Amino acid sequence: MDEITAAKSLSALGHEARLSVYRLLVRAGDSGLNVGEIGQHLVIPPSTLAHHLSALVDVGLVRQMRSGREIRNYANYDSMAKLVDFLTLECCVGVQVSQS
């Protein structure tokens, strides 16, 4: 993952509603949730929820699959792992401070 992709993902998660939606989908696991189920859990109006889901889908943190008339939403665990790996890749390696 590069810095631009990471920044876009973090920006999408930087909104309280989107973070709540994403965490709910992570908890839901492989069964995912449809829009109505997400709305029931988080009490977010459908049009607002669609906007937030779209932002998460656009950065690849959420994937959607249509089954008949229903659209199920799933956390994209691969993207989540890549983001966490990017953030922790250089953890505790130290930083050299230049002396002026």
C-alpha positions in Angstrom: 0.0 0.0 0.0 1.3 3.5 -0.8 0.8 6.7 1.1 -2.0 8.0 -1.2 -4.1 4.8 -0.9 -3.5 4.8 2.9 -4.5 8.5 3.2 -7.7 7.9 1.2 -8.6 4.9 3.4 -7.9 6.8 6.6 -9.9 9.7 5.3 -12.9 7.5 4.7 -12.6 6.1 8.2 -12.2 9.6 9.6 -16.0 10.2 9.7 -17.8 8.9 12.8 -20.6 7.3 10.9 -18.3 5.5 8.4 -16.1 4.3 11.2 -19.2 2.9 12.9 -20.4 1.2 9.7 -17.0 -0.3 9.1 -16.6 -1.6 12.6 -20.1 -3.1 12.4 -19.2 -4.9 9.2 -16.0 -6.2 10.7 -18.0 -7.6 13.6 -20.6 -9.1 11.2 -17.8 -11.3 9.7 -18.2 -13.3 6.5 -22.0 -13.1 6.5 -22.0 -9.4 6.0 -25.1 -7.2 6.4 -27.5 -5.6 4.0 -28.3 -1.9 4.1 -31.4 -2.3 6.2 -29.6 -4.4 8.8 -26.8 -1.8 9.0 -29.4 1.0 9.4 -31.2 -0.9 12.2 -28.0 -1.3 14.2 -26.7 2.2 13.7 -30.0 4.2 13.2 -28.7 6.0 10.1 -31.2 7.1 7.4 -31.0 5.0 4.2 -29.8 7.8 1.9 -27.1 8.9 4.4 -26.0 5.3 4.9 -25.8 4.8 1.1 -23.5 7.8 0.9 -21.2 6.5 3.7 -21.1 3.0 2.2 -20.2 4.4 -1.2 -17.2 6.2 0.4 -16.0 3.0 2.0 -16.6 1.0 -1.2 -14.7 3.6 -3.3 -11.5 3.1 -1.2 -11.8 -0.6 -1.1 -12.6 -1.1 2.6 -16.0 -2.5 1.9 -17.2 -4.8 -0.9 -20.7 -5.3 -2.0 -22.4 -8.3 -3.6 -25.9 -8.4 -5.1 -28.1 -11.4 -4.4 -31.4 -10.9 -6.1 -32.7 -7.5 -4.9 -30.5 -7.5 -1.9 -27.0 -5.9 -1.7 -24.8 -7.4 1.0 -21.9 -5.4 2.4 -18.8 -7.0 3.7 -15.6 -5.7 5.3 -12.7 -6.2 2.9 -10.3 -7.8 5.4 -7.4 -7.9 2.8 -7.6 -4.1 2.5 -7.9 -3.7 6.3 -4.8 -5.9 6.8 -2.8 -3.9 4.2 -3.7 -0.6 5.9 -2.7 -1.9 9.3 0.5 -3.3 7.8 1.3 0.0 6.2 0.7 1.8 9.5 2.9 -0.6 11.5 5.5 -1.5 8.9 8.3 0.6 10.4 7.1 0.4 14.0 9.9 1.1 16.5 12.8 1.1 13.9 14.0 4.4 15.2 14.4 7.8 13.5 17.7 9.5 13.0 17.6 13.2 13.9 19.9 15.4 11.9 21.9 17.8 13.9 22.1 21.3 12.6 
